[in-house]
Amino acid sequence: MLDIVFYLLGEHTMQMSEYQWITSDSILTAASSLCANSPDGFVSAKQLLKLRQSFPEDQSRFLADQAKLRKQASSRFPLAADMLFTTKGLQQTTDAAIAKYKAELLARLAPQTQHVVDLCCGMGGDLQAMAHQFNVIGVDLDPLLCQVAKHNASIQSNHSVSTQNIAAENFDLDTDWIHIDPDRRSDGVRHTNIQAFTPSVSTLDELIQRVGKSIHGISIKLAPATQVPNRWIDQCHLMWIQSRNECRQQLAVFTPKTQNSHKRSAISVQSDGQAAWEFHALEHDTSESADIPLHQGPIDTIFEPKPALLAANLAPTWAAKHNLTYIHSGVSYFSAQKPNPIPGGNGYRIVQQLSFDLKQLRRWIKQHDIGRLEIKKRGIDLTPEQLRKQLKPKGKRAITLIIAGNPRSDKQAVAYFAESI
């Protein structure tokens, strides 16, 4: 087996050497110059022709991509101007803010950690943040991404950074902590079924068994909708992490202290990598929708749970903690007795309540000179784009329209015009 591993390492090392040009001074200088002269991310035919006079076709194409991808990445990575990207790598990587939060979480959970291995590291979003605090090794099957990840993780890092182009199953894990982002698209289709992941769930189980023995912990990045095995729930802390108003990932964290913790959390991360709010619950203390009463009487306020709470299936538990009631059966909009801000929720003051009737809504919008219309809806088939097209807001004022319905209920959908609290 050891001979096979060394053979694979040698084979992949040769593959990596084919991509060493990616981090050469000439490529990095050309990328910086091209991006400086293409601030909108668009590379003209003239610029592309000039590139091809100095670089081979594949390198010219890579450089042209950097102008576009650095522009796209600028809102997600403060260091984007110095980083390298691939289209697929950027799509799949962790934002800098969440990566920083995760690296600092790791340091808090296992302060004795000095070295981290990032398996399936991709272009190095998580690796970059971890390299600011630990010595790191990134591992990936794609030799090009290994070069990209090493470059990105080395930016402003004072720690040891290296990458290995080898399958995660074959890497010799001499480290303090493992982070892994299993490939959910290995067959070209995005999966949330853990049985379709690469490395396999059996490999992940083997890594988890090392916790408390040869490693301090392991963190597994998952899609928000992934259902983890019940045996994991007994051993880990499950976190749903949002940034930029969208739940971006689920993180399963295993340490000796998470054994039998049965804890799940919803977390919102700010652009600086700090938590804007966190909501935690134990599995045996969570509430179900049936536990939350339906509001009786007039509604003055509406609270909408934020994406991480919804993804974590913690909205009813959050509502119970804050004494909220459903405004419509089975739909995650709630009402509160007092119009005070609640962490984890978007709050709205009701201006007008109407039956969900497009003609009636259109008339109200016209009468109140509404032009900027934010639309939120649950329990109806129409999309916000379809609704906007039919409601035709053309005025000067702004308002939020909240529509609550439930196709499984006989109760008619209700529309609320509201203002943010």
Secondary structure as UniProt FT lines:
FT   HELIX           2..17
FT   TURN            18..19
FT   HELIX           20..23
FT   HELIX           25..36
FT   TURN            39..40
FT   HELIX           45..54
FT   HELIX           57..73
FT   TURN            74..76
FT   TURN            78..79
FT   HELIX           80..82
FT   HELIX           87..92
FT   HELIX           96..109
FT   TURN            111..112
FT   STRAND          115..119
FT   TURN            122..123
FT   HELIX           125..130
FT   TURN            131..133
FT   STRAND          135..140
FT   HELIX           143..154
FT   TURN            155..156
FT   STRAND          161..165
FT   HELIX           168..170
FT   STRAND          177..180
FT   TURN            186..187
FT   HELIX           194..196
FT   HELIX           201..208
FT   TURN            209..210
FT   TURN            212..214
FT   STRAND          217..222
FT   TURN            224..225
FT   HELIX           230..233
FT   TURN            234..235
FT   STRAND          237..243
FT   TURN            244..245
FT   STRAND          246..254
FT   HELIX           256..258
FT   TURN            259..261
FT   STRAND          263..269
FT   TURN            271..272
FT   STRAND          275..282
FT   HELIX           283..285
FT   HELIX           289..291
FT   STRAND          301..305
FT   HELIX           307..311
FT   TURN            312..313
FT   HELIX           315..321
FT   TURN            322..323
FT   STRAND          325..326
FT   TURN            329..330
FT   STRAND          334..335
FT   TURN            343..344
FT   STRAND          345..355
FT   HELIX           358..367
FT   TURN            368..369
FT   STRAND          370..378
FT   HELIX           384..391
FT   STRAND          397..404
FT   TURN            407..408
FT   STRAND          414..420
//
